Amino acid sequence: MTKVTQLLAVAAIVTMSATPVFAQSKGTISALENGNREFTLKTADGKEVKGKISGSGTKVTVKGADAGRDALKVGMACAVTGPAGDTATAVACD
């Protein structure tokens, strides 16, 4: 391998490892805490997914309309997207 090829290979590996892994979970909100900044979502298979909602970094929609995190209520069916174990990037509820 030439030096240029080696450098390109290393750059590609570094770029891929820095890319966050996104997850989407669907379920029902079973708990909201800390002014709706933290949530627990219960999925159809009974698992609980916990996460955070940022006032500026999370896009929240309810029935297709933009909303704030204060519009979220326990019992709502939602799809939550974001990096696993971190702040959600999007919360879309029916």
C-alpha positions as CSV (number, residue, x, y, z in Angstrom):
1,M,0.0,0.0,0.0
2,T,1.3,3.5,-0.8
3,K,1.4,6.2,1.9
4,V,-1.5,8.0,0.2
5,T,-3.7,4.8,0.3
6,Q,-2.8,4.2,3.9
7,L,-3.7,7.8,4.9
8,L,-7.0,7.5,3.1
9,A,-7.8,4.2,4.8
10,V,-7.0,5.7,8.2
11,A,-9.1,8.8,7.4
12,A,-12.1,6.6,6.4
13,I,-11.9,4.5,9.6
14,V,-11.7,7.6,11.8
15,T,-14.7,9.2,10.0
16,M,-16.8,6.1,10.3
17,S,-16.0,5.6,14.0
18,A,-17.0,9.2,14.7
19,T,-20.4,8.8,13.1
20,P,-23.1,8.3,15.7
21,V,-25.3,5.2,15.6
22,F,-28.9,6.3,15.4
23,A,-31.8,4.3,16.8
24,Q,-35.5,4.6,16.5
25,S,-37.9,3.3,19.1
26,K,-41.7,3.3,19.0
27,G,-43.9,2.9,22.0
28,T,-46.0,4.7,24.6
29,I,-44.6,7.3,27.0
30,S,-44.8,5.7,30.4
31,A,-43.0,8.5,32.4
32,L,-41.9,12.1,32.0
33,E,-39.6,13.8,34.5
34,N,-37.7,17.0,35.1
35,G,-40.0,19.3,33.3
36,N,-40.4,16.8,30.4
37,R,-36.6,16.8,29.9
38,E,-36.4,13.1,30.6
39,F,-38.7,10.4,29.3
40,T,-39.3,6.6,29.5
41,L,-40.9,4.9,26.5
42,K,-42.4,1.5,26.8
43,T,-42.1,-0.5,23.6
44,A,-44.6,-3.1,22.3
45,D,-42.3,-5.9,23.4
46,G,-42.3,-4.5,27.0
47,K,-38.8,-2.9,27.0
48,E,-38.3,0.5,28.5
49,V,-36.2,3.0,26.7
50,K,-35.0,6.1,28.6
51,G,-33.8,9.3,27.1
52,K,-33.7,13.1,27.2
53,I,-35.5,15.8,25.3
54,S,-33.7,19.1,24.6
55,G,-35.7,22.3,24.3
56,S,-33.6,23.4,21.3
57,G,-32.0,20.2,20.0
58,T,-35.0,17.9,19.8
59,K,-37.8,18.3,17.2
60,V,-41.1,17.5,18.8
61,T,-44.3,17.0,16.8
62,V,-47.8,16.0,18.0
63,K,-50.2,14.8,15.3
64,G,-47.8,16.2,12.6
65,A,-47.7,19.7,14.1
66,D,-44.6,21.3,15.7
67,A,-44.8,21.3,19.5
68,G,-42.7,21.9,22.5
69,R,-41.7,19.2,25.0
70,D,-44.4,20.5,27.3
71,A,-47.0,19.1,24.9
72,L,-45.9,15.5,25.7
73,K,-48.1,13.5,28.0
74,V,-47.9,10.1,29.6
75,G,-49.8,7.6,27.5
76,M,-49.0,9.2,24.1
77,A,-47.9,6.8,21.3
78,C,-44.5,8.1,20.0
79,A,-41.6,7.4,17.8
80,V,-38.3,8.6,19.2
81,T,-35.2,9.0,17.1
82,G,-31.7,9.8,18.2
83,P,-28.3,8.4,19.3
84,A,-28.7,5.5,21.6
85,G,-28.4,6.5,25.2
86,D,-28.3,10.3,24.5
87,T,-30.7,13.2,23.8
88,A,-33.4,12.5,21.2
89,T,-33.1,14.3,17.9
90,A,-36.9,13.9,17.2
91,V,-40.0,12.8,19.0
92,A,-43.1,12.3,16.9
93,C,-46.4,11.5,18.7
94,D,-49.9,10.7,17.5
